[in-house]
Amino acid sequence: MNPDPTPANPFALPFDELDGAAAFTSEPVLVAARDVEAFAALTGDHHPAHLDPIWAADGPFGRPIAHGLLVLSQAVGTLPLDPERVIALRRLRDVVFKRPVGVGDVITVACAIGARRALDERTGLVDCACRIHDADGRLSVRAVIEVLWRREPASVAATDGDDEIAPVTRDRAGELRVLL
């Protein structure tokens, strides 16, 4: 089932209909201890500020905090990315970790569509300005997520006889291009 293309979900809108007024706000998301532990195991970042409540109690934040990249990853996971339109995340820019998120805290993500740039007749880039807030509404993280976007849904693109999957495409001369 594809996400609903309403103003509440700009990630299901056609590329040419996106504008700076398109925005999304997530439901609250728990940053659970099990997620912090799994992230530490996956990345190898076992700093006691994340995993040791006794050490963290005497540390600069007074309690265990989540990894910043985990918080950012969970934020991206809240976005209702339409697989018919959103091909891939291309780049993170201007990421600023303003305030730590404690283990067991709840975050909410506000994301606004910013600049968009056509790459070719089939794809474009869209800037998504994300702000991650704690349960008290304070800004914890801000970032711009650059998204590679189909200019028409994949189901429409698939009917034109072209079986390529972006971000690999053919230019007008028939040469393969990788959109990096």
Backbone bond lengths (Angstrom), bond angles and torsions (degrees), N, CA, C in turn:
res aa  C-N    CA-C-N  psi(-1)  N-CA   C-N-CA  omega(-1)  CA-C   N-CA-C  phi
1 M - - - 1.449 - - 1.527 109.22 -
2 N 1.301 117.47 128.57 1.452 121.91 -179.78 1.518 111.12 -85.24
3 P 1.324 116.45 148.33 1.456 119.31 178.14 1.519 111.39 -59.05
4 D 1.332 115.95 150.21 1.449 123.66 -179.61 1.531 111.00 -70.16
5 P 1.354 118.15 125.24 1.460 120.00 -179.51 1.530 111.81 -82.52
6 T 1.292 117.15 71.84 1.458 122.10 178.47 1.515 108.71 -116.11
7 P 1.336 116.74 166.96 1.461 118.30 176.52 1.534 112.76 -56.49
8 A 1.346 117.48 -23.51 1.467 120.34 178.30 1.524 111.37 -72.66
9 N 1.344 116.78 -16.86 1.460 120.67 178.55 1.521 110.50 -132.81
10 P 1.325 116.39 86.08 1.470 118.35 179.65 1.522 113.00 -66.56
11 F 1.326 118.04 -15.96 1.461 120.88 -177.58 1.525 112.58 -75.29
12 A 1.337 117.20 -0.90 1.458 121.22 175.51 1.529 111.24 -113.38
13 L 1.328 116.71 4.38 1.464 120.38 179.71 1.530 110.55 -83.07
14 P 1.333 116.55 149.77 1.456 119.31 173.51 1.530 110.62 -62.81
15 F 1.316 116.43 148.60 1.463 122.62 -177.90 1.523 111.90 -51.27
16 D 1.332 116.84 -45.98 1.457 120.69 -175.14 1.525 113.12 -74.33
17 E 1.330 118.33 -7.64 1.467 121.38 176.81 1.526 112.77 -99.57
18 L 1.323 117.00 -5.02 1.463 120.15 -179.68 1.522 110.01 -71.86
19 D 1.320 115.59 141.89 1.460 119.85 173.20 1.525 108.47 -150.72
20 G 1.304 115.56 173.94 1.460 121.23 -176.33 1.520 114.84 -62.87
21 A 1.338 116.81 -12.21 1.458 119.40 179.42 1.529 112.04 -85.34
22 A 1.328 116.88 -13.72 1.467 120.45 -178.88 1.523 109.64 -73.63
23 A 1.330 116.06 127.30 1.466 120.61 -177.12 1.523 109.94 -148.56
24 F 1.324 114.34 161.76 1.464 121.94 -179.74 1.523 108.35 -142.46
25 T 1.323 116.50 140.61 1.462 121.81 172.27 1.522 107.82 -126.29
26 S 1.329 115.68 129.09 1.465 120.75 -176.64 1.525 111.62 -78.79
27 E 1.293 113.63 166.33 1.462 120.93 166.03 1.528 106.70 -73.93
28 P 1.320 118.78 159.29 1.474 120.15 176.31 1.532 111.28 -61.69
29 V 1.336 115.31 143.53 1.467 122.32 -179.50 1.521 108.67 -126.41
30 L 1.315 116.89 130.07 1.463 122.61 177.52 1.522 110.22 -79.61
31 V 1.315 116.88 131.92 1.458 122.43 172.84 1.534 105.50 -95.73
32 A 1.312 115.95 91.13 1.460 122.90 -170.56 1.526 112.26 -82.98
33 A 1.326 115.40 152.38 1.464 121.32 178.01 1.524 110.88 -57.79
34 R 1.329 117.83 -39.73 1.474 120.58 -179.84 1.530 110.91 -62.33
35 D 1.350 117.41 -34.05 1.466 120.71 177.76 1.525 110.87 -69.38
36 V 1.331 117.05 -40.20 1.464 121.78 177.83 1.526 109.68 -63.63
37 E 1.327 117.12 -44.00 1.462 121.50 178.72 1.532 111.13 -63.61
38 A 1.339 117.16 -42.78 1.464 120.79 179.19 1.527 110.64 -65.46
39 F 1.331 117.36 -39.97 1.463 121.09 178.57 1.526 110.28 -64.14
40 A 1.325 116.88 -41.42 1.467 120.80 177.90 1.530 110.22 -61.59
41 A 1.326 116.61 -43.72 1.464 120.16 179.55 1.526 110.98 -65.08
42 L 1.315 117.01 -39.38 1.458 121.32 -178.55 1.522 112.08 -69.69
43 T 1.328 117.17 -41.37 1.468 120.61 -173.82 1.518 113.84 -95.51
44 G 1.327 117.40 -19.42 1.457 120.78 -175.58 1.517 113.21 84.92
45 D 1.330 117.98 4.47 1.467 122.34 178.77 1.529 108.62 -87.85
46 H 1.335 115.37 94.27 1.462 122.18 -177.50 1.529 111.75 -106.03
47 H 1.313 117.02 31.71 1.462 120.54 -179.54 1.530 109.26 -56.93
48 P 1.333 116.80 136.40 1.471 119.28 -177.91 1.530 114.08 -63.61
49 A 1.331 118.18 -18.07 1.473 119.75 176.38 1.526 110.88 -62.89
50 H 1.335 116.60 -21.93 1.460 121.34 -179.67 1.522 112.90 -98.40
51 L 1.330 116.54 -31.28 1.466 119.61 -166.02 1.523 116.13 -119.55
52 D 1.307 118.51 -15.99 1.464 121.24 -174.35 1.530 110.35 -115.10
53 P 1.331 117.35 99.60 1.471 120.37 -176.58 1.537 113.52 -58.76
54 I 1.327 116.98 -33.99 1.469 119.29 -179.64 1.527 110.16 -70.30
55 W 1.334 116.38 -46.96 1.455 119.84 177.47 1.530 109.96 -62.50
56 A 1.328 116.74 -45.21 1.464 121.18 -176.34 1.527 111.90 -65.26
57 A 1.324 117.57 -31.29 1.467 120.26 179.53 1.525 111.24 -60.39
58 D 1.320 117.64 -33.76 1.464 121.91 178.29 1.529 112.29 -94.07
59 G 1.323 117.32 -0.60 1.464 121.58 -178.39 1.525 111.55 -82.99
60 P 1.310 116.77 -175.29 1.462 121.21 -174.44 1.525 115.19 -66.08
61 F 1.339 117.97 -19.33 1.459 120.12 -176.77 1.527 112.92 -107.42
62 G 1.328 117.45 -7.84 1.461 121.56 175.80 1.512 115.42 75.02
63 R 1.303 117.23 3.97 1.475 122.14 -178.86 1.519 108.66 -169.22
64 P 1.325 118.09 163.98 1.466 119.86 177.35 1.530 110.64 -65.63
65 I 1.323 115.17 139.70 1.459 120.86 178.05 1.523 109.96 -119.49
66 A 1.313 115.54 155.36 1.460 121.40 177.21 1.520 109.68 -77.24
67 H 1.307 116.66 153.06 1.458 122.14 172.33 1.528 107.79 -61.98
68 G 1.319 116.92 136.94 1.457 120.13 179.14 1.517 112.84 -58.39
69 L 1.342 116.63 -40.80 1.463 119.59 -179.35 1.525 112.27 -70.63
70 L 1.323 116.86 -26.52 1.467 119.66 173.10 1.523 109.43 -66.54
71 V 1.325 116.78 -46.17 1.466 120.68 179.80 1.528 109.89 -59.50
72 L 1.320 116.80 -44.75 1.461 120.98 178.83 1.534 110.52 -63.30
73 S 1.323 117.32 -41.64 1.462 121.08 178.70 1.523 111.21 -64.20
74 Q 1.326 116.83 -42.78 1.462 119.22 177.84 1.522 110.66 -63.63
75 A 1.324 116.98 -36.55 1.457 120.65 178.10 1.527 110.52 -61.78
76 V 1.331 117.03 -46.44 1.464 120.52 178.49 1.525 109.38 -61.01
77 G 1.315 116.74 -36.86 1.464 120.74 179.15 1.514 114.09 -64.20
78 T 1.325 118.23 -20.27 1.466 120.28 178.25 1.518 112.69 -80.37
79 L 1.320 116.88 -17.27 1.460 120.11 -175.82 1.524 109.76 -73.38
80 P 1.327 117.92 129.29 1.469 120.67 -178.67 1.527 111.17 -80.55
81 L 1.326 115.70 69.29 1.455 121.64 -175.99 1.524 110.25 -68.82
82 D 1.305 116.59 121.80 1.459 122.66 -179.68 1.528 108.79 -80.67
83 P 1.326 118.92 113.65 1.464 120.59 -177.74 1.528 113.17 -64.91
84 E 1.321 118.35 -15.14 1.458 121.50 174.86 1.525 111.05 -76.11
85 R 1.345 117.02 -19.48 1.461 120.61 -176.05 1.526 112.36 -118.81
86 V 1.325 117.02 -46.35 1.462 121.11 -175.48 1.526 108.67 -87.09
87 I 1.337 115.39 118.58 1.459 120.92 -176.36 1.523 110.24 -87.23
88 A 1.340 115.84 -48.47 1.467 119.78 -175.01 1.526 109.79 -165.13
89 L 1.316 114.43 159.13 1.459 120.12 168.31 1.516 105.68 -84.49
90 R 1.313 117.04 129.91 1.457 119.80 -174.21 1.509 112.85 -101.41
91 R 1.326 116.96 -38.99 1.458 119.14 -174.31 1.517 109.54 -158.48
92 L 1.335 114.91 148.90 1.464 122.37 168.61 1.520 106.64 -108.17
93 R 1.322 116.77 132.88 1.462 121.03 179.01 1.515 109.40 -131.34
94 D 1.302 114.00 154.83 1.467 121.54 171.33 1.526 112.54 52.39
95 V 1.330 116.60 39.47 1.464 120.68 178.86 1.519 108.51 -77.14
96 V 1.327 115.01 126.67 1.461 121.01 178.52 1.526 107.88 -132.50
97 F 1.323 115.50 123.85 1.463 121.48 176.08 1.525 106.37 -93.39
98 K 1.327 116.35 102.45 1.465 122.10 -172.98 1.527 112.79 -84.00
99 R 1.316 116.15 -37.06 1.465 120.46 -174.41 1.518 107.72 -152.35
100 P 1.315 117.89 140.29 1.468 119.48 -178.14 1.532 111.94 -68.38
101 V 1.311 113.84 152.60 1.464 121.70 174.11 1.519 106.32 -107.80
102 G 1.312 116.22 121.22 1.454 120.65 -179.12 1.513 112.48 -74.78
103 V 1.326 115.47 151.93 1.460 120.80 173.87 1.527 106.89 -62.89
104 G 1.317 116.09 127.63 1.458 121.75 -177.11 1.522 113.92 94.16
105 D 1.330 117.18 -4.63 1.465 120.59 176.97 1.528 110.34 -76.62
106 V 1.314 114.16 165.85 1.456 122.14 176.86 1.527 107.68 -113.88
107 I 1.324 115.61 137.75 1.465 120.71 176.82 1.522 109.78 -118.80
108 T 1.320 115.44 157.10 1.454 123.52 172.46 1.523 107.38 -131.85
109 V 1.312 116.66 143.34 1.457 121.79 -176.60 1.527 109.70 -114.86
110 A 1.324 115.52 128.55 1.465 121.71 172.19 1.523 106.31 -113.09
111 C 1.318 116.06 127.23 1.464 120.58 -175.59 1.523 108.42 -132.70
112 A 1.341 115.68 129.43 1.456 121.38 179.13 1.528 109.39 -119.77
113 I 1.313 114.96 138.73 1.456 120.52 175.95 1.532 107.81 -72.77
114 G 1.326 114.80 132.03 1.460 120.22 178.63 1.517 110.42 -113.50
115 A 1.308 116.02 -133.14 1.457 121.79 -177.43 1.520 111.19 -62.88
116 R 1.302 115.55 147.38 1.465 121.20 172.74 1.518 108.06 -133.91
117 R 1.339 114.65 144.86 1.458 121.38 -176.81 1.526 108.83 -138.74
118 A 1.299 116.36 124.26 1.462 120.20 175.72 1.524 108.65 -70.83
119 L 1.320 116.91 133.53 1.465 121.52 174.02 1.520 110.79 -91.62
120 D 1.315 115.38 -42.81 1.456 122.63 177.16 1.518 106.37 -157.55
121 E 1.336 117.44 -167.55 1.473 119.45 -176.96 1.520 112.82 -70.27
122 R 1.323 117.86 -13.85 1.473 120.57 -176.42 1.514 115.01 -109.15
123 T 1.332 117.97 -23.11 1.461 119.44 -174.45 1.524 111.78 -137.88
124 G 1.325 114.12 160.61 1.449 121.12 175.53 1.511 110.27 -151.15
125 L 1.313 115.80 171.04 1.463 122.40 176.59 1.515 108.84 -111.66
126 V 1.328 115.17 139.16 1.458 121.30 -179.87 1.523 108.24 -128.44
127 D 1.323 116.12 129.22 1.461 121.54 174.68 1.523 108.97 -87.78
128 C 1.319 116.43 129.26 1.459 122.49 177.11 1.530 107.11 -117.97
129 A 1.318 115.83 111.98 1.458 120.98 179.99 1.526 108.33 -87.04
130 C 1.332 115.69 112.66 1.463 121.16 -176.08 1.524 110.70 -108.77
131 R 1.312 113.95 140.36 1.460 121.80 176.37 1.529 106.69 -129.64
132 I 1.326 115.47 123.28 1.462 121.52 -177.95 1.522 107.38 -105.22
133 H 1.330 115.15 123.47 1.465 120.98 -176.61 1.523 110.70 -114.18
134 D 1.335 115.41 150.00 1.464 119.73 174.74 1.529 109.10 -82.30
135 A 1.325 116.63 -179.31 1.464 121.66 -175.99 1.528 112.19 -62.51
136 D 1.328 117.29 -22.62 1.466 121.04 178.29 1.528 111.77 -90.70
137 G 1.323 117.41 5.07 1.449 121.26 178.74 1.519 114.96 82.60
138 R 1.330 116.75 7.37 1.473 120.06 179.65 1.517 109.60 -82.63
139 L 1.323 115.28 143.05 1.465 121.36 179.99 1.525 110.07 -69.79
140 S 1.333 115.87 125.52 1.463 121.75 177.00 1.522 111.78 -104.71
141 V 1.328 116.28 -42.77 1.464 121.48 -177.54 1.520 107.78 -144.01
142 R 1.332 114.80 143.64 1.462 119.56 169.37 1.522 106.96 -131.67
143 A 1.323 115.51 148.23 1.463 121.05 -178.96 1.513 109.66 -162.69
144 V 1.317 115.29 154.81 1.458 121.75 169.73 1.519 106.25 -107.77
145 I 1.320 115.27 123.96 1.458 121.84 178.96 1.520 107.16 -106.85
146 E 1.321 115.92 119.40 1.464 120.75 178.77 1.521 107.65 -91.66
147 V 1.330 115.49 126.00 1.457 122.32 -173.98 1.530 109.74 -116.62
148 L 1.338 115.70 134.01 1.459 121.45 172.84 1.524 107.32 -84.81
149 W 1.328 117.02 122.25 1.463 123.82 -168.62 1.522 110.29 -123.53
150 R 1.329 116.62 134.77 1.462 120.18 173.04 1.520 108.18 -71.80
151 R 1.298 116.13 140.40 1.464 120.08 178.19 1.523 111.02 -81.20
152 E 1.322 116.91 -14.26 1.452 121.74 171.07 1.526 106.61 -142.31
153 P 1.335 118.73 152.94 1.470 119.41 -177.70 1.521 112.50 -58.21
154 A 1.316 116.66 150.44 1.469 122.15 -178.49 1.522 111.21 -58.62
155 S 1.335 117.81 -36.66 1.455 120.18 -179.11 1.527 110.99 -64.27
156 V 1.335 118.29 -33.42 1.458 121.73 176.04 1.515 109.65 -74.33
157 A 1.339 116.64 -45.43 1.463 121.08 -179.01 1.527 110.92 -61.06
158 A 1.323 117.47 -33.49 1.468 120.97 -177.09 1.527 111.45 -69.88
159 T 1.327 118.30 -19.87 1.455 119.79 -177.23 1.522 113.01 -84.59
160 D 1.328 117.94 -4.73 1.466 119.21 -177.49 1.529 112.80 -89.36
161 G 1.341 117.51 13.54 1.454 121.60 177.83 1.514 113.72 84.06
162 D 1.287 118.07 2.73 1.463 122.93 -177.94 1.520 107.49 -102.57
163 D 1.314 118.00 116.75 1.458 120.50 -177.61 1.520 112.70 -100.55
164 E 1.327 117.08 16.66 1.462 119.78 178.38 1.514 109.83 -73.17
165 I 1.296 114.93 152.23 1.452 120.94 176.10 1.508 107.34 -114.12
166 A 1.350 116.28 117.70 1.466 119.57 177.00 1.515 107.17 -63.29
167 P 1.327 119.97 148.35 1.454 128.31 18.63 1.519 115.48 -88.10
168 V 1.323 119.02 16.34 1.468 120.30 170.51 1.523 105.87 -100.40
169 T 1.322 116.42 128.10 1.456 120.89 -177.58 1.524 109.44 -144.03
170 R 1.308 117.13 172.06 1.466 122.23 175.57 1.525 108.52 -108.62
171 D 1.322 116.03 138.76 1.461 119.69 174.99 1.527 108.53 -82.87
172 R 1.323 117.43 -178.64 1.468 121.83 -176.32 1.524 113.26 -61.46
173 A 1.336 116.66 -26.05 1.466 120.61 178.90 1.528 112.11 -84.80
174 G 1.329 117.07 -1.23 1.453 121.33 179.16 1.511 114.70 88.78
175 E 1.339 117.74 3.84 1.454 121.95 179.12 1.529 110.74 -80.32
176 L 1.333 116.37 139.25 1.467 120.17 176.37 1.509 110.16 -70.12
177 R 1.350 116.42 139.94 1.466 123.13 176.19 1.517 108.21 -130.85
178 V 1.301 115.76 141.50 1.456 121.72 172.86 1.513 106.64 -106.39
179 L 1.320 116.65 123.99 1.466 121.58 -177.29 1.510 109.22 -89.36
180 L 1.305 116.62 91.18 1.463 121.38 179.87 1.497 111.65 -108.81
